Amino acid sequence: MSKKKNKPRMKKVAECVSAVKYAPKKGNCVAKQESGGFPWESLGARNDVLKSFNLRFPEPYLIKLRYIAEHTPNSMNKFCVTVLTRAIDEKIKALTK
């Protein structure tokens, strides 16, 4: 019987970035930090650095996404990034009014 090797514990964002103190929520809106910015403004996030995030689609939607990519100049990734960044900005605008 072999022993399973334990995977190293993934640290939470709050543990990795202990200097960042997230402000309490006010209703549905997240208040700005006392330092004067939101987490994405004060963590040194850069527009020229691209990070990966995997999405799980129901199969019919993945087929639809492939169809869109085949019939437009955009790749599946470019289409998703374009649509999602717009939606994220709209949601942030609504949450931070």
DSSP file (Angstrom, degrees, kcal/mol; ACC not computed):
  #  RESIDUE AA STRUCTURE BP1 BP2  ACC     N-H-->O    O-->H-N    N-H-->O    O-->H-N    TCO  KAPPA ALPHA  PHI   PSI    X-CA   Y-CA   Z-CA
    1    1 A M              0   0    0      0, 0.0     2,-0.3     0, 0.0     0, 0.0   0.000 360.0 360.0 360.0 119.8    0.0    0.0    0.0
    2    2 A S        -     0   0    0      1,-0.0     2,-0.3     0, 0.0     0, 0.0  -0.653 360.0-118.2 -93.7 147.5    1.6    3.2   -1.1
    3    3 A K        -     0   0    0     -2,-0.3     2,-0.3     1,-0.1    -1,-0.0  -0.616  26.3-122.4 -81.9 139.4    1.2    6.5    0.7
    4    4 A K        -     0   0    0     -2,-0.3     2,-0.5     1,-0.0    -1,-0.1  -0.623  23.6-124.6 -78.4 137.1   -0.4    9.3   -1.2
    5    5 A K        -     0   0    0     -2,-0.3     2,-0.3     1,-0.0    -1,-0.0  -0.705  25.4-124.6 -81.6 129.7    1.7   12.4   -1.5
    6    6 A N        -     0   0    0     -2,-0.5     3,-0.1     1,-0.1    -1,-0.0  -0.558  21.1-125.1 -73.8 133.8   -0.2   15.4   -0.2
    7    7 A K        -     0   0    0     -2,-0.3     3,-0.1     1,-0.1     2,-0.1  -0.517  37.2 -95.6 -72.4 146.0   -0.4   18.3   -2.6
    8    8 A P        -     0   0    0      0, 0.0     2,-0.2     0, 0.0    -1,-0.1  -0.395  47.3-103.0 -63.0 140.9    0.9   21.5   -1.2
    9    9 A R        -     0   0    0      1,-0.1     2,-0.4    -3,-0.1    -3,-0.0  -0.451  31.3-125.5 -68.4 129.6   -1.9   23.6    0.2
   10   10 A M        -     0   0    0     -2,-0.2     2,-0.2    -3,-0.1    -1,-0.1  -0.612  26.3-129.0 -75.1 131.0   -2.9   26.5   -2.1
   11   11 A K        -     0   0    0     -2,-0.4     2,-0.1     1,-0.1    -1,-0.1  -0.553  19.8-115.1 -80.8 145.8   -2.8   29.8   -0.2
   12   12 A K    >>  -     0   0    0     -2,-0.2     4,-2.2     1,-0.1     3,-0.7  -0.412  26.8-111.9 -73.8 156.2   -5.7   32.1   -0.3
   13   13 A V  H 3> S+     0   0    0      1,-0.3     4,-2.7     2,-0.2    -1,-0.1   0.895 118.9  57.0 -55.9 -41.0   -5.3   35.4   -2.0
   14   14 A A  H 34 S+     0   0    0      1,-0.2    -1,-0.3     2,-0.2     6,-0.2   0.842 108.3  47.1 -62.7 -32.2   -5.6   37.1    1.4
   15   15 A E  H X4 S+     0   0    0     -3,-0.7     3,-0.6     1,-0.2    -1,-0.2   0.882 113.8  47.3 -74.1 -38.5   -2.7   35.1    2.7
   16   16 A C  H 3< S+     0   0    0     -4,-2.2     2,-0.4     1,-0.3    -2,-0.2   0.853 122.0  34.9 -70.9 -35.0   -0.6   35.8   -0.4
   17   17 A V  T >< S+     0   0    0     -4,-2.7     3,-1.6    -5,-0.2    -1,-0.3  -0.601  71.3 160.7-119.0  68.6   -1.3   39.5   -0.4
   18   18 A S  T <   +     0   0    0     -3,-0.6    -1,-0.1    -2,-0.4    -2,-0.1   0.700  67.1  66.4 -67.2 -19.1   -1.4   40.1    3.3
   19   19 A A  T 3  S+     0   0    0     -3,-0.1     2,-0.6    -4,-0.1    -1,-0.3   0.698  83.5  87.8 -75.0 -17.9   -0.9   43.9    2.8
   20   20 A V    <   -     0   0    0     -3,-1.6     2,-0.6    -6,-0.2    -3,-0.1  -0.720  60.1-166.8 -88.9 123.7   -4.2   44.3    1.1
   21   21 A K        -     0   0    0     -2,-0.6     2,-0.3    18,-0.0    13,-0.2  -0.940  15.1-141.5-109.6 115.2   -7.1   44.9    3.4
   22   22 A Y        -     0   0    0     -2,-0.6     3,-0.1    11,-0.1    10,-0.1  -0.580  19.9-121.2 -79.8 136.3  -10.5   44.6    1.6
   23   23 A A        -     0   0    0      8,-0.4    10,-0.1    -2,-0.3    -1,-0.1  -0.340  32.8 -96.1 -73.5 154.3  -13.1   47.1    2.6
   24   24 A P        -     0   0    0      0, 0.0     7,-1.1     0, 0.0     2,-0.2  -0.308  43.8-101.5 -68.1 156.0  -16.4   45.9    4.1
   25   25 A K  E     -A   30   0A   0      5,-0.2     2,-0.5    -3,-0.1     5,-0.2  -0.527  24.5-156.4 -77.3 144.4  -19.4   45.6    1.8
   26   26 A K  E >   -A   29   0A   0      3,-3.1     3,-2.0    -2,-0.2     2,-0.3  -0.920  64.6 -56.0-119.4 101.6  -22.0   48.3    1.8
   27   27 A G  T 3  S-     0   0    0     -2,-0.5    -2,-0.0     1,-0.3     0, 0.0  -0.503 117.6 -24.3  63.9-127.6  -25.2   46.7    0.5
   28   28 A N  T 3  S+     0   0    0     -2,-0.3     2,-0.4    -3,-0.1    -1,-0.3   0.439 125.3  87.5 -91.6  -2.0  -24.5   45.2   -2.8
   29   29 A C  E <  S-A   26   0A   0     -3,-2.0    -3,-3.1    67,-0.1     2,-0.6  -0.808  72.9-135.1-106.2 137.3  -21.6   47.5   -3.5
   30   30 A V  E     -A   25   0A   0     -2,-0.4    -5,-0.2    65,-0.3     3,-0.1  -0.799  28.4-130.9 -88.7 124.4  -18.0   46.9   -2.4
   31   31 A A        -     0   0    0     -7,-1.1    -8,-0.4    -2,-0.6     3,-0.1  -0.342  26.3 -97.3 -72.9 155.1  -16.6   50.1   -0.9
   32   32 A K        -     0   0    0      1,-0.1     6,-0.2     6,-0.1    -1,-0.1  -0.359  46.6 -99.8 -66.4 152.4  -13.2   51.5   -1.9
   33   33 A Q    >   -     0   0    0      4,-1.9     3,-2.0     1,-0.1    -1,-0.1  -0.306  29.5-111.2 -68.2 158.3  -10.3   50.6    0.3
   34   34 A E  T 3  S+     0   0    0      1,-0.3    -1,-0.1   -13,-0.2    -2,-0.1   0.803 117.1  66.9 -60.7 -28.3   -9.1   53.2    2.8
   35   35 A S  T 3  S-     0   0    0      2,-0.2    -1,-0.3     1,-0.1     3,-0.1   0.550 123.2-102.6 -72.4  -5.7   -5.9   53.6    0.7
   36   36 A G  S <  S+     0   0    0     -3,-2.0     2,-0.3     1,-0.3    -2,-0.1   0.574  85.3  73.9 102.4  10.5   -8.1   55.1   -2.1
   37   37 A G  S    S-     0   0    0     -4,-0.0    -4,-1.9     5,-0.0    -1,-0.3  -0.960  73.8-103.9-149.9 167.7   -8.6   52.3   -4.6
   38   38 A F    >>  -     0   0    0     -2,-0.3     4,-1.8    -6,-0.2     3,-1.6  -0.478  48.2 -99.5 -84.7 163.8  -10.2   49.0   -5.5
   39   39 A P  H 3> S+     0   0    0      0, 0.0     4,-1.3     0, 0.0     6,-0.2   0.869 123.8  52.7 -54.9 -40.2   -8.2   45.7   -5.3
   40   40 A W  H 34 S+     0   0    0      1,-0.2     5,-0.4     2,-0.2     4,-0.0   0.672 112.1  47.7 -72.1 -14.7   -7.6   45.7   -9.1
   41   41 A E  H <4 S+     0   0    0     -3,-1.6     3,-0.3     3,-0.1    -1,-0.2   0.780 117.4  38.6 -90.2 -31.2   -6.3   49.2   -8.9
   42   42 A S  H  < S+     0   0    0     -4,-1.8    -2,-0.2     1,-0.2    -1,-0.1   0.479  97.8  74.2-103.2  -2.7   -3.9   48.7   -5.9
   43   43 A L  S  < S-     0   0    0     -4,-1.3    -1,-0.2    -5,-0.2    -3,-0.1   0.375 108.3-108.4 -90.3   6.1   -2.5   45.3   -6.6
   44   44 A G        +     0   0    0     -3,-0.3     2,-0.1     1,-0.2    -2,-0.1   0.799  53.4 178.2  73.7  27.5   -0.3   46.5   -9.4
   45   45 A A        -     0   0    0     -5,-0.4     2,-0.4    -6,-0.2    -1,-0.2  -0.421  12.3-154.0 -66.0 136.9   -2.4   44.8  -12.1
   46   46 A R    >   -     0   0    0     -2,-0.1     3,-1.0     3,-0.1    -1,-0.0  -0.925  19.7-144.3-119.6 139.5   -1.0   45.5  -15.5
   47   47 A N  T 3  S+     0   0    0     -2,-0.4    -1,-0.1     1,-0.2    -2,-0.0   0.722 100.7  59.8 -70.5 -21.9   -2.9   45.5  -18.8
   48   48 A D  T 3  S+     0   0    0      2,-0.0     2,-0.6     1,-0.0    -1,-0.2   0.520  89.4  82.4 -87.2  -3.0    0.0   44.0  -20.7
   49   49 A V    <   -     0   0    0     -3,-1.0     2,-0.5     2,-0.0    -3,-0.1  -0.900  67.9-157.9-102.6 119.9    0.1   40.9  -18.5
   50   50 A L        -     0   0    0     -2,-0.6     2,-0.3     0, 0.0    -3,-0.0  -0.839   6.8-165.9-100.7 132.5   -2.4   38.2  -19.7
   51   51 A K        -     0   0    0     -2,-0.5     2,-0.3     2,-0.0    -2,-0.0  -0.860  18.2-120.3-115.3 150.3   -3.6   35.6  -17.2
   52   52 A S        +     0   0    0     -2,-0.3     2,-0.3     2,-0.0     0, 0.0  -0.634  26.9 175.5 -91.6 147.6   -5.5   32.4  -18.0
   53   53 A F        -     0   0    0     -2,-0.3     2,-0.3     2,-0.0    -2,-0.0  -0.895  22.1-140.0-149.7 117.8   -8.9   31.4  -16.7
   54   54 A N        -     0   0    0     -2,-0.3     2,-0.4     2,-0.0    -2,-0.0  -0.577  14.4-158.0 -83.5 140.7  -10.6   28.2  -17.8
   55   55 A L        -     0   0    0     -2,-0.3     2,-0.6     2,-0.0    -2,-0.0  -0.911   8.0-146.5-116.5 145.7  -14.3   28.2  -18.5
   56   56 A R        -     0   0    0     -2,-0.4     3,-0.0     6,-0.0    -2,-0.0  -0.952  21.6-174.9-113.0 115.3  -16.7   25.2  -18.5
   57   57 A F        -     0   0    0     -2,-0.6     2,-0.1     2,-0.0     5,-0.0  -0.802  33.4-105.5-104.9 146.7  -19.5   25.5  -21.1
   58   58 A P    >>  -     0   0    0      0, 0.0     4,-1.7     0, 0.0     3,-1.0  -0.464  45.4-106.6 -60.5 147.4  -22.3   23.1  -21.6
   59   59 A E  H 3> S+     0   0    0      1,-0.3     4,-2.2     2,-0.2     5,-0.2   0.844 117.6  55.3 -51.8 -43.6  -21.6   21.2  -24.8
   60   60 A P  H 3> S+     0   0    0      0, 0.0     4,-2.1     0, 0.0    -1,-0.3   0.884 108.8  49.4 -59.8 -35.1  -24.1   23.0  -27.0
   61   61 A Y  H <> S+     0   0    0     -3,-1.0     4,-2.4     2,-0.2    -2,-0.2   0.845 108.1  52.4 -73.2 -32.7  -22.6   26.3  -26.1
   62   62 A L  H  X S+     0   0    0     -4,-1.7     4,-2.3     2,-0.2    -1,-0.2   0.902 110.2  49.0 -66.6 -39.5  -19.1   25.1  -26.9
   63   63 A I  H  X S+     0   0    0     -4,-2.2     4,-2.2     2,-0.2    -2,-0.2   0.908 111.7  49.3 -64.5 -41.8  -20.3   24.0  -30.3
   64   64 A K  H  X S+     0   0    0     -4,-2.1     4,-2.4     2,-0.2    -2,-0.2   0.902 109.7  51.7 -62.6 -41.0  -22.0   27.4  -30.8
   65   65 A L  H  X S+     0   0    0     -4,-2.4     4,-2.3     1,-0.2    -2,-0.2   0.905 109.2  49.5 -63.6 -41.9  -18.8   29.1  -29.8
   66   66 A R  H  X S+     0   0    0     -4,-2.3     4,-2.2     2,-0.2    -1,-0.2   0.900 109.4  52.9 -61.8 -40.4  -16.8   27.1  -32.3
   67   67 A Y  H  X S+     0   0    0     -4,-2.2     4,-1.4     2,-0.2    -2,-0.2   0.924 108.4  49.7 -60.8 -45.5  -19.4   28.0  -35.0
   68   68 A I  H  X S+     0   0    0     -4,-2.4     4,-0.5     1,-0.2     3,-0.4   0.927 111.3  49.3 -58.3 -46.1  -18.9   31.7  -34.2
   69   69 A A  H >< S+     0   0    0     -4,-2.3     3,-0.5     1,-0.2    -1,-0.2   0.860 110.7  50.1 -63.5 -36.3  -15.1   31.4  -34.4
   70   70 A E  H 3< S+     0   0    0     -4,-2.2    -1,-0.2     1,-0.2    -2,-0.2   0.750 116.4  41.5 -73.2 -23.8  -15.4   29.5  -37.8
   71   71 A H  H 3< S+     0   0    0     -4,-1.4    -1,-0.2    -3,-0.4    -2,-0.2   0.269 114.1  50.6-111.9  10.6  -17.7   32.2  -39.3
   72   72 A T  S << S-     0   0    0     -3,-0.5     0, 0.0    -4,-0.5     0, 0.0  -0.910  86.9-110.9-136.7 166.3  -16.1   35.4  -38.0
   73   73 A P  S    S+     0   0    0      0, 0.0     2,-0.2     0, 0.0    -4,-0.1   0.636  91.0  91.7 -72.9 -11.4  -12.5   36.7  -38.0
   74   74 A N  S    S-     0   0    0     -6,-0.2    -2,-0.3     1,-0.1     2,-0.1  -0.560  73.4-128.8 -88.3 147.0  -12.2   36.2  -34.2
   75   75 A S     >  -     0   0    0     -2,-0.2     4,-2.4     1,-0.1     5,-0.2  -0.339  33.8-102.8 -76.9 170.0  -10.9   33.1  -32.4
   76   76 A M  H  > S+     0   0    0      1,-0.2     4,-2.3     2,-0.2     5,-0.2   0.922 124.4  48.7 -59.5 -44.3  -13.0   31.5  -29.6
   77   77 A N  H  > S+     0   0    0      2,-0.2     4,-2.9     1,-0.2     5,-0.2   0.929 110.5  49.1 -62.8 -47.4  -10.7   33.1  -27.0
   78   78 A K  H  > S+     0   0    0      1,-0.2     4,-2.5     2,-0.2    -1,-0.2   0.907 111.1  50.5 -61.1 -42.5  -10.9   36.6  -28.6
   79   79 A F  H  X S+     0   0    0     -4,-2.4     4,-2.4     2,-0.2     5,-0.2   0.942 113.3  45.1 -60.1 -48.4  -14.7   36.5  -28.8
   80   80 A C  H  X S+     0   0    0     -4,-2.3     4,-3.1     1,-0.2     5,-0.3   0.913 113.2  49.8 -63.6 -43.6  -15.0   35.4  -25.1
   81   81 A V  H  X S+     0   0    0     -4,-2.9     4,-2.5     2,-0.2     5,-0.3   0.923 112.0  48.5 -62.2 -43.8  -12.5   38.0  -23.9
   82   82 A T  H  X S+     0   0    0     -4,-2.5     4,-1.4    -5,-0.2    -2,-0.2   0.938 117.5  40.0 -61.4 -48.4  -14.3   40.8  -25.9
   83   83 A V  H  X S+     0   0    0     -4,-2.4     4,-2.0    -5,-0.2    -2,-0.2   0.921 118.4  46.5 -69.3 -44.5  -17.7   39.9  -24.6
   84   84 A L  H  X S+     0   0    0     -4,-3.1     4,-3.0    -5,-0.2     5,-0.2   0.884 108.5  53.2 -70.7 -38.6  -16.6   39.1  -21.0
   85   85 A T  H  X S+     0   0    0     -4,-2.5     4,-2.3    -5,-0.3    -1,-0.2   0.909 111.1  48.4 -64.1 -38.3  -14.4   42.2  -20.5
   86   86 A R  H  X S+     0   0    0     -4,-1.4     4,-2.1    -5,-0.3    -1,-0.2   0.936 114.1  46.0 -62.7 -45.9  -17.4   44.4  -21.5
   87   87 A A  H  X S+     0   0    0     -4,-2.0     4,-2.3     2,-0.2    -2,-0.2   0.880 111.8  51.5 -65.9 -39.1  -19.7   42.5  -19.2
   88   88 A I  H  X S+     0   0    0     -4,-3.0     4,-2.7     2,-0.2     5,-0.2   0.934 110.1  48.7 -63.8 -46.2  -17.2   42.7  -16.3
   89   89 A D  H  X S+     0   0    0     -4,-2.3     4,-2.3    -5,-0.2    -2,-0.2   0.894 111.8  49.7 -61.1 -40.4  -16.8   46.5  -16.7
   90   90 A E  H  X S+     0   0    0     -4,-2.1     4,-2.1     2,-0.2    -1,-0.2   0.912 112.4  47.2 -64.6 -42.3  -20.6   47.0  -16.8
   91   91 A K  H  X S+     0   0    0     -4,-2.3     4,-2.4     2,-0.2    -2,-0.2   0.907 112.2  49.5 -67.0 -41.6  -21.1   44.8  -13.6
   92   92 A I  H  X S+     0   0    0     -4,-2.7     4,-1.8     2,-0.2    -1,-0.2   0.909 109.8  52.1 -62.3 -41.7  -18.3   46.7  -11.8
   93   93 A K  H  < S+     0   0    0     -4,-2.3    -2,-0.2     1,-0.2    -1,-0.2   0.914 112.0  46.0 -60.0 -43.4  -19.8   50.0  -12.8
   94   94 A A  H >< S+     0   0    0     -4,-2.1     3,-0.7     1,-0.2    -2,-0.2   0.873 114.5  47.7 -67.0 -37.8  -23.2   48.9  -11.4
   95   95 A L  H 3< S+     0   0    0     -4,-2.4   -65,-0.3     1,-0.2    -1,-0.2   0.742 113.5  46.8 -76.1 -23.0  -21.6   47.5   -8.2
   96   96 A T  T 3<        0   0    0     -4,-1.8    -1,-0.2     1,-0.2    -2,-0.2   0.196 360.0 360.0-109.2  17.4  -19.5   50.6   -7.5
   97   97 A K    <         0   0    0     -3,-0.7    -1,-0.2    -4,-0.2    -2,-0.1   0.507 360.0 360.0 -65.3 360.0  -22.1   53.4   -8.0
